[in-house]
Amino acid sequence: MTANSKLLSKELLEGEWIGISHQTITVTSCKIDGTFSGTYFTPAFNLRATFAGRWNLEKDILTFLYEEFDSPKFTVPIEDKN
């Protein structure tokens, strides 16, 4: 990879991603059309929620715009930039 190569690309983000953090398991499916959906699960509290929205990659900033979230703990829309 050269210094000018992109580390992230939309094609590399397509697929299913699993994250584990603070006793929470998140499974997110990203589609090449810029949409995503998934499940958020915290076994300790038996809390499960589903979510969906749109994602965008611009330069090196990945943004998730949550448009649907069936948990009372989250109010949509929520924007998450990484």
N, CA, C and O atoms as a Tinker XYZ file with bonds, in Angstrom:
   328  protein
     1  N      0.845000   -1.170000    0.000000    73     2
     2  CA     0.000000    0.000000    0.000000    64     1     3
     3  C      0.892000    1.234000    0.000000    63     2     4     5
     4  O      1.818000    1.336000    0.805000    81     3
     5  N      0.620000    2.155000   -0.884000    73     3     6
     6  CA     1.417000    3.367000   -0.948000    64     5     7
     7  C      0.889000    4.404000    0.029000    63     6     8     9
     8  O     -0.193000    4.237000    0.591000    81     7
     9  N      1.633000    5.454000    0.230000    73     7    10
    10  CA     1.226000    6.509000    1.151000    64     9    11
    11  C     -0.062000    7.186000    0.699000    63    10    12    13
    12  O     -0.794000    7.730000    1.526000    81    11
    13  N     -0.349000    7.162000   -0.605000    73    11    14
    14  CA    -1.552000    7.806000   -1.129000    64    13    15
    15  C     -2.754000    6.866000   -1.189000    63    14    16    17
    16  O     -3.839000    7.287000   -1.589000    81    15
    17  N     -2.584000    5.603000   -0.801000    73    15    18
    18  CA    -3.688000    4.648000   -0.855000    64    17    19
    19  C     -4.711000    4.935000    0.236000    63    18    20    21
    20  O     -4.361000    5.363000    1.336000    81    19
    21  N     -5.969000    4.695000   -0.082000    73    19    22
    22  CA    -7.026000    4.838000    0.916000    64    21    23
    23  C     -7.019000    3.607000    1.814000    63    22    24    25
    24  O     -6.917000    2.480000    1.332000    81    23
    25  N     -7.125000    3.826000    3.107000    73    23    26
    26  CA    -7.197000    2.709000    4.037000    64    25    27
    27  C     -8.597000    2.121000    4.054000    63    26    28    29
    28  O     -8.768000    0.911000    4.205000    81    27
    29  N     -9.601000    2.979000    3.900000    73    27    30
    30  CA   -10.984000    2.524000    3.900000    64    29    31
    31  C    -11.592000    2.752000    2.529000    63    30    32    33
    32  O    -11.266000    3.716000    1.837000    81    31
    33  N    -12.471000    1.854000    2.157000    73    31    34
    34  CA   -13.242000    2.050000    0.943000    64    33    35
    35  C    -14.639000    1.507000    1.203000    63    34    36    37
    36  O    -14.832000    0.679000    2.094000    81    35
    37  N    -15.596000    1.964000    0.440000    73    35    38
    38  CA   -16.971000    1.499000    0.616000    64    37    39
    39  C    -17.064000   -0.006000    0.393000    63    38    40    41
    40  O    -17.848000   -0.686000    1.055000    81    39
    41  N    -16.279000   -0.520000   -0.521000    73    39    42
    42  CA   -16.307000   -1.953000   -0.790000    64    41    43
    43  C    -15.806000   -2.752000    0.404000    63    42    44    45
    44  O    -16.324000   -3.834000    0.680000    81    43
    45  N    -14.802000   -2.234000    1.120000    73    43    46
    46  CA   -14.275000   -2.938000    2.290000    64    45    47
    47  C    -15.246000   -2.918000    3.460000    63    46    48    49
    48  O    -15.199000   -3.807000    4.310000    81    47
    49  N    -16.117000   -1.932000    3.522000    73    47    50
    50  CA   -17.065000   -1.820000    4.624000    64    49    51
    51  C    -18.295000   -2.692000    4.442000    63    50    52    53
    52  O    -19.010000   -2.972000    5.404000    81    51
    53  N    -18.543000   -3.123000    3.211000    73    51    54
    54  CA   -19.702000   -3.968000    2.942000    64    53    55
    55  C    -19.541000   -5.312000    3.650000    63    54    56    57
    56  O    -18.480000   -5.933000    3.592000    81    55
    57  N    -20.612000   -5.755000    4.322000    73    55    58
    58  CA   -20.583000   -7.045000    4.996000    64    57    59
    59  C    -21.132000   -6.952000    6.403000    63    58    60    61
    60  O    -21.731000   -5.948000    6.790000    81    59
    61  N    -20.919000   -8.013000    7.160000    73    59    62
    62  CA   -21.432000   -8.083000    8.520000    64    61    63
    63  C    -20.289000   -7.870000    9.503000    63    62    64    65
    64  O    -19.222000   -8.470000    9.372000    81    63
    65  N    -20.525000   -7.008000   10.490000    73    63    66
    66  CA   -19.526000   -6.639000   11.475000    64    65    67
    67  C    -20.045000   -6.952000   12.867000    63    66    68    69
    68  O    -21.211000   -6.702000   13.173000    81    67
    69  N    -19.180000   -7.500000   13.709000    73    67    70
    70  CA   -19.536000   -7.828000   15.085000    64    69    71
    71  C    -18.641000   -7.026000   16.020000    63    70    72    73
    72  O    -17.419000   -7.017000   15.875000    81    71
    73  N    -19.272000   -6.349000   16.987000    73    71    74
    74  CA   -18.527000   -5.585000   17.983000    64    73    75
    75  C    -18.927000   -6.011000   19.383000    63    74    76    77
    76  O    -20.103000   -6.254000   19.653000    81    75
    77  N    -17.940000   -6.103000   20.280000    73    75    78
    78  CA   -18.209000   -6.451000   21.674000    64    77    79
    79  C    -17.562000   -5.379000   22.534000    63    78    80    81
    80  O    -16.360000   -5.129000   22.445000    81    79
    81  N    -18.392000   -4.743000   23.380000    73    79    82
    82  CA   -17.893000   -3.662000   24.218000    64    81    83
    83  C    -18.771000   -3.527000   25.456000    63    82    84    85
    84  O    -19.996000   -3.477000   25.349000    81    83
    85  N    -18.156000   -3.468000   26.614000    73    83    86
    86  CA   -18.888000   -3.239000   27.872000    64    85    87
    87  C    -20.107000   -4.148000   28.009000    63    86    88    89
    88  O    -21.209000   -3.664000   28.270000    81    87
    89  N    -19.929000   -5.426000   27.842000    73    87    90
    90  CA   -20.978000   -6.435000   27.962000    64    89    91
    91  C    -22.084000   -6.285000   26.915000    63    90    92    93
    92  O    -23.194000   -6.780000   27.109000    81    91
    93  N    -21.788000   -5.615000   25.831000    73    91    94
    94  CA   -22.760000   -5.427000   24.753000    64    93    95
    95  C    -22.216000   -6.044000   23.473000    63    94    96    97
    96  O    -21.043000   -5.880000   23.137000    81    95
    97  N    -23.080000   -6.749000   22.773000    73    95    98
    98  CA   -22.725000   -7.348000   21.490000    64    97    99
    99  C    -23.547000   -6.634000   20.419000    63    98   100   101
   100  O    -24.769000   -6.534000   20.530000    81    99
   101  N    -22.876000   -6.143000   19.391000    73    99   102
   102  CA   -23.553000   -5.467000   18.294000    64   101   103
   103  C    -23.199000   -6.172000   16.990000    63   102   104   105
   104  O    -22.026000   -6.397000   16.690000    81   103
   105  N    -24.216000   -6.513000   16.229000    73   103   106
   106  CA   -24.016000   -7.109000   14.905000    64   105   107
   107  C    -24.609000   -6.126000   13.902000    63   106   108   109
   108  O    -25.801000   -5.820000   13.952000    81   107
   109  N    -23.774000   -5.635000   12.994000    73   107   110
   110  CA   -24.196000   -4.642000   12.014000    64   109   111
   111  C    -23.906000   -5.153000   10.616000    63   110   112   113
   112  O    -22.809000   -5.637000   10.337000    81   111
   113  N    -24.895000   -5.045000    9.738000    73   111   114
   114  CA   -24.743000   -5.432000    8.342000    64   113   115
   115  C    -24.750000   -4.172000    7.483000    63   114   116   117
   116  O    -25.744000   -3.448000    7.436000    81   115
   117  N    -23.631000   -3.916000    6.803000    73   115   118
   118  CA   -23.507000   -2.745000    5.924000    64   117   119
   119  C    -23.636000   -3.184000    4.469000    63   118   120   121
   120  O    -22.976000   -4.125000    4.030000    81   119
   121  N    -24.485000   -2.494000    3.740000    73   119   122
   122  CA   -24.672000   -2.792000    2.316000    64   121   123
   123  C    -23.984000   -1.718000    1.482000    63   122   124   125
   124  O    -23.829000   -0.579000    1.924000    81   123
   125  N    -23.576000   -2.090000    0.278000    73   123   126
   126  CA   -22.855000   -1.177000   -0.610000    64   125   127
   127  C    -23.702000    0.022000   -1.013000    63   126   128   129
   128  O    -23.162000    1.049000   -1.425000    81   127
   129  N    -25.031000   -0.095000   -0.900000    73   127   130
   130  CA   -25.908000    1.023000   -1.266000    64   129   131
   131  C    -25.962000    2.113000   -0.196000    63   130   132   133
   132  O    -26.690000    3.094000   -0.344000    81   131
   133  N    -25.184000    1.941000    0.892000    73   131   134
   134  CA   -25.110000    2.964000    1.928000    64   133   135
   135  C    -26.122000    2.786000    3.045000    63   134   136   137
   136  O    -26.330000    3.706000    3.835000    81   135
   137  N    -26.760000    1.620000    3.131000    73   135   138
   138  CA   -27.687000    1.356000    4.221000    64   137   139
   139  C    -27.056000    0.349000    5.188000    63   138   140   141
   140  O    -26.138000   -0.390000    4.832000    81   139
   141  N    -27.571000    0.340000    6.409000    73   139   142
   142  CA   -27.125000   -0.640000    7.385000    64   141   143
   143  C    -28.294000   -1.028000    8.280000    63   142   144   145
   144  O    -29.282000   -0.301000    8.385000    81   143
   145  N    -28.167000   -2.183000    8.921000    73   143   146
   146  CA   -29.143000   -2.635000    9.904000    64   145   147
   147  C    -28.421000   -3.557000   10.864000    63   146   148   149
   148  O    -27.339000   -4.062000   10.566000    81   147
   149  N    -29.028000   -3.770000   12.018000    73   147   150
   150  CA   -28.361000   -4.643000   12.962000    64   149   151
   151  C    -29.124000   -4.862000   14.240000    63   150   152   153
   152  O    -30.274000   -4.450000   14.395000    81   151
   153  N    -28.434000   -5.534000   15.166000    73   151   154
   154  CA   -28.988000   -5.873000   16.469000    64   153   155
   155  C    -27.984000   -5.510000   17.549000    63   154   156   157
   156  O    -26.783000   -5.740000   17.409000    81   155
   157  N    -28.498000   -4.942000   18.624000    73   155   158
   158  CA   -27.734000   -4.530000   19.783000    64   157   159
   159  C    -28.222000   -5.405000   20.931000    63   158   160   161
   160  O    -29.424000   -5.447000   21.196000    81   159
   161  N    -27.306000   -6.114000   21.629000    73   159   162
   162  CA   -27.728000   -7.055000   22.667000    64   161   163
   163  C    -26.836000   -6.939000   23.889000    63   162   164   165
   164  O    -25.611000   -6.987000   23.777000    81   163
   165  N    -27.452000   -6.787000   25.062000    73   163   166
   166  CA   -26.737000   -6.773000   26.332000    64   165   167
   167  C    -27.258000   -7.946000   27.166000    63   166   168   169
   168  O    -28.314000   -7.835000   27.788000    81   167
   169  N    -26.530000   -9.067000   27.187000    73   167   170
   170  CA   -27.008000  -10.256000   27.891000    64   169   171
   171  C    -27.279000  -10.027000   29.382000    63   170   172   173
   172  O    -28.236000  -10.588000   29.917000    81   171
   173  N    -26.469000   -9.224000   30.059000    73   171   174
   174  CA   -26.631000   -9.013000   31.497000    64   173   175
   175  C    -27.994000   -8.440000   31.851000    63   174   176   177
   176  O    -28.525000   -8.722000   32.925000    81   175
   177  N    -28.562000   -7.642000   30.963000    73   175   178
   178  CA   -29.859000   -7.016000   31.215000    64   177   179
   179  C    -30.963000   -7.577000   30.316000    63   178   180   181
   180  O    -32.097000   -7.099000   30.330000    81   179
   181  N    -30.611000   -8.595000   29.537000    73   179   182
   182  CA   -31.545000   -9.180000   28.578000    64   181   183
   183  C    -32.188000   -8.093000   27.703000    63   182   184   185
   184  O    -33.385000   -8.126000   27.418000    81   183
   185  N    -31.365000   -7.143000   27.293000    73   183   186
   186  CA   -31.809000   -6.030000   26.455000    64   185   187
   187  C    -31.420000   -6.310000   25.012000    63   186   188   189
   188  O    -30.250000   -6.551000   24.716000    81   187
   189  N    -32.391000   -6.279000   24.123000    73   187   190
   190  CA   -32.143000   -6.481000   22.697000    64   189   191
   191  C    -32.883000   -5.395000   21.930000    63   190   192   193
   192  O    -34.041000   -5.094000   22.217000    81   191
   193  N    -32.209000   -4.818000   20.965000    73   191   194
   194  CA   -32.820000   -3.783000   20.137000    64   193   195
   195  C    -32.324000   -3.943000   18.709000    63   194   196   197
   196  O    -31.214000   -4.423000   18.478000    81   195
   197  N    -33.148000   -3.541000   17.760000    73   195   198
   198  CA   -32.730000   -3.534000   16.366000    64   197   199
   199  C    -32.642000   -2.090000   15.901000    63   198   200   201
   200  O    -33.292000   -1.200000   16.449000    81   199
   201  N    -31.827000   -1.880000   14.883000    73   199   202
   202  CA   -31.612000   -0.531000   14.366000    64   201   203
   203  C    -31.373000   -0.589000   12.870000    63   202   204   205
   204  O    -31.065000   -1.643000   12.314000    81   203
   205  N    -31.519000    0.562000   12.228000    73   203   206
   206  CA   -31.271000    0.660000   10.784000    64   205   207
   207  C    -31.017000    2.119000   10.434000    63   206   208   209
   208  O    -31.388000    3.029000   11.176000    81   207
   209  N    -30.385000    2.316000    9.305000    73   207   210
   210  CA   -30.128000    3.678000    8.857000    64   209   211
   211  C    -29.250000    3.701000    7.623000    63   210   212   213
   212  O    -29.207000    2.756000    6.835000    81   211
   213  N    -28.552000    4.813000    7.487000    73   211   214
   214  CA   -27.667000    5.016000    6.330000    64   213   215
   215  C    -26.250000    5.299000    6.819000    63   214   216   217
   216  O    -26.052000    5.899000    7.875000    81   215
   217  N    -25.272000    4.858000    6.037000    73   215   218
   218  CA   -23.882000    5.161000    6.357000    64   217   219
   219  C    -23.228000    5.847000    5.177000    63   218   220   221
   220  O    -23.671000    5.712000    4.036000    81   219
   221  N    -22.157000    6.595000    5.469000    73   219   222
   222  CA   -21.435000    7.305000    4.430000    64   221   223
   223  C    -19.959000    7.343000    4.807000    63   222   224   225
   224  O    -19.609000    7.515000    5.974000    81   223
   225  N    -19.113000    7.181000    3.819000    73   223   226
   226  CA   -17.675000    7.295000    4.007000    64   225   227
   227  C    -17.186000    8.451000    3.153000    63   226   228   229
   228  O    -17.296000    8.423000    1.927000    81   227
   229  N    -16.647000    9.464000    3.810000    73   227   230
   230  CA   -16.119000   10.614000    3.100000    64   229   231
   231  C    -14.728000   10.898000    3.632000    63   230   232   233
   232  O    -14.549000   11.215000    4.808000    81   231
   233  N    -13.742000   10.780000    2.746000    73   231   234
   234  CA   -12.322000   10.832000    3.108000    64   233   235
   235  C    -12.080000    9.746000    4.140000    63   234   236   237
   236  O    -12.262000    8.569000    3.832000    81   235
   237  N    -11.678000   10.094000    5.345000    73   235   238
   238  CA   -11.424000    9.070000    6.362000    64   237   239
   239  C    -12.460000    9.103000    7.486000    63   238   240   241
   240  O    -12.202000    8.595000    8.577000    81   239
   241  N    -13.625000    9.692000    7.231000    73   239   242
   242  CA   -14.671000    9.797000    8.252000    64   241   243
   243  C    -15.851000    8.906000    7.865000    63   242   244   245
   244  O    -16.472000    9.084000    6.817000    81   243
   245  N    -16.139000    7.943000    8.741000    73   243   246
   246  CA   -17.268000    7.038000    8.561000    64   245   247
   247  C    -18.410000    7.542000    9.439000    63   246   248   249
   248  O    -18.255000    7.681000   10.652000    81   247
   249  N    -19.557000    7.815000    8.819000    73   247   250
   250  CA   -20.711000    8.334000    9.541000    64   249   251
   251  C    -21.875000    7.362000    9.435000    63   250   252   253
   252  O    -22.235000    6.919000    8.345000    81   251
   253  N    -22.455000    7.037000   10.582000    73   251   254
   254  CA   -23.674000    6.235000   10.645000    64   253   255
   255  C    -24.811000    7.151000   11.071000    63   254   256   257
   256  O    -24.718000    7.814000   12.105000    81   255
   257  N    -25.874000    7.194000   10.291000    73   255   258
   258  CA   -27.069000    7.945000   10.659000    64   257   259
   259  C    -28.147000    6.925000   10.997000    63   258   260   261
   260  O    -28.737000    6.309000   10.110000    81   259
   261  N    -28.396000    6.757000   12.291000    73   259   262
   262  CA   -29.421000    5.820000   12.759000    64   261   263
   263  C    -30.781000    6.464000   12.551000    63   262   264   265
   264  O    -31.065000    7.520000   13.116000    81   263
   265  N    -31.615000    5.839000   11.751000    73   263   266
   266  CA   -32.943000    6.366000   11.453000    64   265   267
   267  C    -34.049000    5.569000   12.143000    63   266   268   269
   268  O    -35.157000    6.072000   12.328000    81   267
   269  N    -33.749000    4.343000   12.519000    73   267   270
   270  CA   -34.697000    3.479000   13.235000    64   269   271
   271  C    -33.957000    2.812000   14.384000    63   270   272   273
   272  O    -32.850000    2.305000   14.205000    81   271
   273  N    -34.569000    2.813000   15.566000    73   271   274
   274  CA   -33.990000    2.150000   16.731000    64   273   275
   275  C    -35.142000    1.788000   17.642000    63   274   276   277
   276  O    -35.821000    2.679000   18.151000    81   275
   277  N    -35.380000    0.520000   17.861000    73   275   278
   278  CA   -36.559000    0.135000   18.642000    64   277   279
   279  C    -36.270000   -0.001000   20.139000    63   278   280   281
   280  O    -36.842000   -0.862000   20.807000    81   279
   281  N    -35.397000    0.837000   20.655000    73   279   282
   282  CA   -35.091000    0.842000   22.080000    64   281   283
   283  C    -35.527000    2.170000   22.683000    63   282   284   285
   284  O    -35.299000    3.222000   22.087000    81   283
   285  N    -36.155000    2.136000   23.864000    73   283   286
   286  CA   -36.555000    3.390000   24.508000    64   285   287
   287  C    -35.361000    4.210000   24.999000    63   286   288   289
   288  O    -35.525000    5.374000   25.364000    81   287
   289  N    -34.163000    3.620000   25.015000    73   287   290
   290  CA   -32.978000    4.337000   25.468000    64   289   291
   291  C    -32.393000    5.255000   24.396000    63   290   292   293
   292  O    -31.564000    6.112000   24.702000    81   291
   293  N    -32.815000    5.084000   23.148000    73   291   294
   294  CA   -32.247000    5.857000   22.048000    64   293   295
   295  C    -33.359000    6.565000   21.280000    63   294   296   297
   296  O    -34.390000    5.967000   20.973000    81   295
   297  N    -33.145000    7.823000   20.975000    73   295   298
   298  CA   -34.078000    8.597000   20.173000    64   297   299
   299  C    -33.411000    8.895000   18.836000    63   298   300   301
   300  O    -32.299000    9.422000   18.802000    81   299
   301  N    -34.075000    8.565000   17.744000    73   299   302
   302  CA   -33.503000    8.794000   16.420000    64   301   303
   303  C    -34.010000   10.110000   15.852000    63   302   304   305
   304  O    -35.085000   10.558000   16.251000    81   303
   305  N    -33.300000   10.737000   14.956000    73   303   306
   306  CA   -32.052000   10.248000   14.368000    64   305   307
   307  C    -30.860000   10.482000   15.298000    63   306   308   309
   308  O    -30.828000   11.436000   16.075000    81   307
   309  N    -29.892000    9.586000   15.192000    73   307   310
   310  CA   -28.631000    9.685000   15.908000    64   309   311
   311  C    -27.536000    9.628000   14.859000    63   310   312   313
   312  O    -27.558000    8.766000   13.981000    81   311
   313  N    -26.583000   10.538000   14.946000    73   311   314
   314  CA   -25.443000   10.519000   14.022000    64   313   315
   315  C    -24.193000   10.128000   14.785000    63   314   316   317
   316  O    -23.900000   10.703000   15.834000    81   315
   317  N    -23.458000    9.163000   14.274000    73   315   318
   318  CA   -22.244000    8.657000   14.904000    64   317   319
   319  C    -21.127000    8.756000   13.897000    63   318   320   321
   320  O    -21.149000    8.085000   12.865000    81   319
   321  N    -20.128000    9.609000   14.198000    73   319   322
   322  CA   -18.982000    9.767000   13.298000    64   321   323
   323  C    -17.758000    9.109000   13.910000    63   322   324   325
   324  O    -17.473000    9.244000   15.100000    81   323
   325  N    -17.052000    8.399000   13.059000    73   323   326
   326  CA   -15.825000    7.710000   13.499000    64   325   327
   327  C    -14.669000    8.112000   12.614000    63   326   328
   328  O    -13.548000    7.646000   12.814000    81   327
